Amino acid sequence: MDKKWKTSIAGIIDGEAHIHGYKVTDLIDGVTFTDAIWLELKGELPTEKEQAMLDSILISTIDNGLGPPSITNARNSASAGNPMQAAIAAGVLGVGEAHGGAIEECARLLQMGLAADKLVEKVISSGERIPGFGHKVYSTDPRATQIFAKAKELGFYGEHCELAVEVEKILEEKKAKKIPINVDGAIAAVISDMGFDYRLGKGFFLIGRVVGLVAHVFEEWVREKPFRRIADEEIEYDGVPPRLLKKT
Ligand SMILES: CC(C)(COP(=O)(O)OP(=O)(O)OC[C@H]1O[C@@H](n2cnc3c(N)ncnc32)[C@H](O)[C@@H]1OP(=O)(O)O)[C@@H](O)C(=O)NCCC(=O)NCCS
């Protein structure tokens, strides 16, 4: 009978878990974690170069300090007394279009086949920002530079990477200031040149960032007192002044 739930990714065959046909026990013995991630996503094991590129991408997303919402969300949630899984979920919910989540939309745009000027025009004319460009802290995002360098070294710097660099130039001309390719933009370009579907975009950031979230949640527990509050000096109420409640 046709079963309701089907997957071609993994299953128990003859009492043993298999991923895309390989016994998990053989994978435990014979491949790296990054190889296994590639296998899950693509269905085949990566070449050495593909493995090295994915490794670099995942490392670039692990942590960027306490500032970004994913990390503060997770630490605040841990501070409130939540267990690991809840604090990690809070951290994951801190990822959005402005932080970590731009890979998907940037890869979608890069994969549309538009010329750079048309791509910029399309986004800017609708009043949006181009995902994968701009950064709160960096004028040049060193992670993006390194990812592109690695892509060149390993042979994954193709048309989508070139398009992203062209978009950066045109955006600079339009805005009269540099809005640099950020880590999301570089990842979007490289995964596009590696043949990944843009809909996997956010997944790459999440796979790496969960590592950072686990470390930060644990540090929050062992290093800080519970119930973190924003310091009173940093909080300002600027609403309606106190007033009398008149009962009618
Ligand atoms: C990351 C980000 C929030 C940083 O913003 P910021 O440095 O605080 O930038 P500001 O909000 O001060 O904007 C400064 C100017 O640059 C423009 N700008 C910034 N990023 C832009 C982008 N990606 N596309 C087009 N214009 C952009 C703004 O429109 C603004 O222009 P204006 O002065 O004419 O109004 C912003 O660049 C952005 O939204 N990028 C797209 C999302 C993204 O890639 N996120 C991943 C970050 S790793």
PDBQT file of the ligand as one rigid body, heavy atoms in Angstrom, charges set to zero:
ROOT
HETATM    1  C1  LIG A 301      22.591  44.927   7.511  1.00  0.00    +0.000 C 
HETATM    2  C2  LIG A 301      21.868  46.278   7.530  1.00  0.00    +0.000 C 
HETATM    3  C3  LIG A 301      20.640  46.168   8.432  1.00  0.00    +0.000 C 
HETATM    4  C4  LIG A 301      22.821  47.319   8.068  1.00  0.00    +0.000 C 
HETATM    5  O1  LIG A 301      22.194  48.522   7.966  1.00  0.00    +0.000 OA
HETATM    6  P1  LIG A 301      22.902  49.907   8.364  1.00  0.00    +0.000 P 
HETATM    7  O2  LIG A 301      24.366  49.843   8.145  1.00  0.00    +0.000 OA
HETATM    8  O3  LIG A 301      22.439  50.256   9.711  1.00  0.00    +0.000 OA
HETATM    9  O4  LIG A 301      22.383  50.831   7.262  1.00  0.00    +0.000 OA
HETATM   10  P2  LIG A 301      21.410  52.041   7.433  1.00  0.00    +0.000 P 
HETATM   11  O5  LIG A 301      20.049  51.527   7.832  1.00  0.00    +0.000 OA
HETATM   12  O6  LIG A 301      22.055  53.069   8.293  1.00  0.00    +0.000 OA
HETATM   13  O7  LIG A 301      21.352  52.557   5.923  1.00  0.00    +0.000 OA
HETATM   14  C5  LIG A 301      22.330  53.414   5.398  1.00  0.00    +0.000 C 
HETATM   15  C6  LIG A 301      22.022  53.673   3.925  1.00  0.00    +0.000 C 
HETATM   16  O8  LIG A 301      22.457  52.562   3.170  1.00  0.00    +0.000 OA
HETATM   17  C7  LIG A 301      21.367  51.993   2.472  1.00  0.00    +0.000 C 
HETATM   18  N1  LIG A 301      21.487  50.552   2.506  1.00  0.00    +0.000 N 
HETATM   19  C8  LIG A 301      21.990  49.785   3.499  1.00  0.00    +0.000 A 
HETATM   20  N2  LIG A 301      21.950  48.499   3.138  1.00  0.00    +0.000 NA
HETATM   21  C9  LIG A 301      21.419  48.460   1.908  1.00  0.00    +0.000 A 
HETATM   22  C10 LIG A 301      21.122  47.419   1.018  1.00  0.00    +0.000 A 
HETATM   23  N3  LIG A 301      21.377  46.148   1.352  1.00  0.00    +0.000 N 
HETATM   24  N4  LIG A 301      20.583  47.718  -0.174  1.00  0.00    +0.000 NA
HETATM   25  C11 LIG A 301      20.332  48.989  -0.517  1.00  0.00    +0.000 A 
HETATM   26  N5  LIG A 301      20.593  50.052   0.292  1.00  0.00    +0.000 NA
HETATM   27  C12 LIG A 301      21.128  49.759   1.494  1.00  0.00    +0.000 A 
HETATM   28  C13 LIG A 301      20.123  52.449   3.214  1.00  0.00    +0.000 C 
HETATM   29  O9  LIG A 301      18.983  52.461   2.388  1.00  0.00    +0.000 OA
HETATM   30  C14 LIG A 301      20.532  53.825   3.627  1.00  0.00    +0.000 C 
HETATM   31  O10 LIG A 301      20.410  54.686   2.519  1.00  0.00    +0.000 OA
HETATM   32  P3  LIG A 301      19.941  56.201   2.695  1.00  0.00    +0.000 P 
HETATM   33  O11 LIG A 301      21.035  56.850   3.521  1.00  0.00    +0.000 OA
HETATM   34  O12 LIG A 301      19.842  56.703   1.304  1.00  0.00    +0.000 OA
HETATM   35  O13 LIG A 301      18.632  56.146   3.433  1.00  0.00    +0.000 OA
HETATM   36  C15 LIG A 301      21.426  46.675   6.095  1.00  0.00    +0.000 C 
HETATM   37  O14 LIG A 301      22.560  46.902   5.316  1.00  0.00    +0.000 OA
HETATM   38  C16 LIG A 301      20.507  45.684   5.448  1.00  0.00    +0.000 C 
HETATM   39  O15 LIG A 301      19.296  45.676   5.714  1.00  0.00    +0.000 OA
HETATM   40  N6  LIG A 301      21.063  44.809   4.564  1.00  0.00    +0.000 N 
HETATM   41  C17 LIG A 301      20.249  43.827   3.863  1.00  0.00    +0.000 C 
HETATM   42  C18 LIG A 301      19.998  42.624   4.739  1.00  0.00    +0.000 C 
HETATM   43  C19 LIG A 301      21.258  41.806   4.958  1.00  0.00    +0.000 C 
HETATM   44  O16 LIG A 301      22.042  41.571   4.055  1.00  0.00    +0.000 OA
HETATM   45  N7  LIG A 301      21.420  41.334   6.181  1.00  0.00    +0.000 N 
HETATM   46  C20 LIG A 301      22.536  40.475   6.543  1.00  0.00    +0.000 C 
HETATM   47  C21 LIG A 301      23.528  41.213   7.394  1.00  0.00    +0.000 C 
HETATM   48  S1  LIG A 301      24.965  40.219   7.714  1.00  0.00    +0.000 SA
ENDROOT
TORSDOF 0
